[in-house]
Amino acid sequence: MQLAHLRGADIVAGAGPARADQLRALGASEVIDTHADGWAQKSDRRFDAVLIAATGTAEDAIGLLTDGGRLTSITSDAPDPIRGITTSDLYVQPDGRALGELAALAASGELRFDVQTTPIKDGAAIADQVAGGRSGGVKYVLEF
């Protein structure tokens, strides 16, 4: 989200109310409460593109896209295309140049991260939390 915001995109994020302020601080101009029942049907907004970052939200979110839009999922659950909408799952590929650009943005303070250190003994529980989409955006560093 921060990268898209830095490149001039208008970001509308989906999350629960507890994360709204955090997402606005990272560049969201609006936060839709995706924890509310029927959240997608209640929204009057339509979008050209949607990035899915929470498992189980793609089917609802595709209804918010304009015909011919694009849905990309980082949770490997992109739905089948409809109404000319392109859907795909995104998998990260090693890219040293892009990693260097990200490192430079982080070093300059343009990218912000919430980093927490935790004992290695808690690594399995942290991995389950992150894999389940319950990290709250925190980046964990395991300590020996």
C-alpha positions in Angstrom: 0.0 0.0 0.0 2.8 2.4 0.8 4.5 1.8 -2.5 1.2 2.4 -4.4 0.7 5.6 -2.4 4.2 6.8 -3.1 3.5 6.4 -6.8 0.3 8.5 -6.6 -2.4 5.9 -6.3 -5.6 6.7 -4.4 -5.8 3.9 -1.9 -9.0 2.6 -0.3 -8.2 -0.2 2.2 -10.4 -2.9 3.6 -9.9 -3.8 7.3 -11.6 -3.8 10.6 -12.1 -0.6 12.6 -9.1 -1.4 14.9 -6.7 -1.0 11.9 -8.3 2.0 10.2 -6.0 4.7 11.7 -2.9 2.6 11.0 -3.9 2.2 7.3 -4.6 5.9 6.9 -1.1 6.6 8.3 0.3 4.3 5.6 -1.5 6.1 2.8 -5.2 5.0 2.7 -7.6 7.8 1.9 -10.5 5.7 3.0 -10.9 2.4 5.0 -13.9 0.1 4.3 -14.9 -2.0 7.3 -14.6 -5.5 5.8 -15.5 -7.1 9.1 -19.1 -5.8 8.8 -21.7 -8.2 7.4 -22.4 -7.5 3.7 -19.5 -4.9 3.5 -19.1 -5.2 -0.3 -22.8 -4.9 -1.0 -23.1 -1.8 1.2 -20.4 0.1 -0.7 -21.3 2.4 -3.5 -17.6 2.6 -4.6 -16.3 0.9 -7.7 -12.7 0.4 -8.5 -10.4 -0.3 -11.4 -8.1 -2.5 -9.5 -8.2 -4.5 -6.2 -5.3 -6.2 -4.4 -6.5 -9.0 -2.1 -4.4 -9.4 1.1 -6.9 -11.2 3.3 -8.0 -14.8 2.6 -11.7 -15.1 1.9 -12.4 -11.6 0.7 -11.8 -12.0 -3.1 -15.3 -13.2 -4.0 -16.9 -10.2 -2.3 -14.3 -7.7 -3.6 -14.7 -8.7 -7.2 -18.2 -7.2 -7.1 -16.6 -3.8 -6.4 -14.6 -3.8 -9.6 -15.6 -2.0 -12.8 -16.1 -4.2 -15.8 -12.7 -4.8 -17.3 -10.9 -4.2 -14.0 -8.1 -6.2 -12.4 -8.1 -8.3 -9.2 -4.8 -9.7 -7.9 -4.5 -11.8 -4.8 -1.5 -12.4 -2.6 -3.5 -15.1 -0.8 -3.7 -17.5 -3.8 -7.5 -17.4 -4.0 -8.2 -15.2 -7.0 -11.7 -16.0 -8.3 -12.5 -16.9 -11.9 -12.7 -13.9 -14.2 -16.1 -12.3 -14.9 -17.3 -9.2 -16.7 -14.0 -8.8 -18.5 -12.2 -8.6 -15.1 -8.6 -10.0 -15.1 -7.8 -12.1 -12.1 -4.5 -13.5 -10.9 -2.5 -14.7 -8.0 0.7 -12.8 -7.2 3.8 -14.7 -6.3 7.0 -12.8 -5.3 10.1 -13.5 -7.4 13.6 -12.8 -6.4 14.7 -9.4 -7.7 17.9 -7.8 -6.4 17.3 -4.5 -8.1 13.8 -4.1 -6.7 15.0 -5.2 -3.2 17.7 -2.5 -3.5 15.0 0.1 -4.3 12.9 -1.0 -1.3 16.0 -0.8 1.0 16.7 2.7 -0.2 13.1 3.8 0.4 13.2 2.2 3.9 16.6 3.8 4.7 15.2 7.2 3.7 12.2 6.8 5.9 9.7 6.9 2.9 8.7 3.3 3.8 7.7 2.7 7.4 7.7 -0.7 9.2 6.4 -1.8 12.5 9.2 -4.2 13.6 9.0 -6.3 16.7 11.6 -8.7 18.1 10.5 -11.9 19.6 12.3 -15.0 21.1 13.0 -17.8 18.7 11.0 -20.1 21.0 7.9 -18.2 19.9 8.7 -18.6 16.2 6.2 -21.3 15.4 3.3 -19.3 17.0 4.4 -16.1 15.2 4.6 -18.0 11.9 1.0 -19.3 12.4 -0.2 -15.8 13.3 1.4 -14.3 10.2 0.2 -17.1 7.9 -3.3 -16.6 9.3 -3.3 -13.0 8.4 -3.3 -11.9 12.0 0.0 -10.0 12.2 -1.5 -6.5 12.0 1.2 -5.5 9.6 4.0 -6.2 12.1 7.3 -7.5 10.8 8.8 -9.9 13.2 12.5 -10.5 13.9 13.3 -13.7 15.8 16.0 -13.5 18.5 18.3 -16.4 19.4 
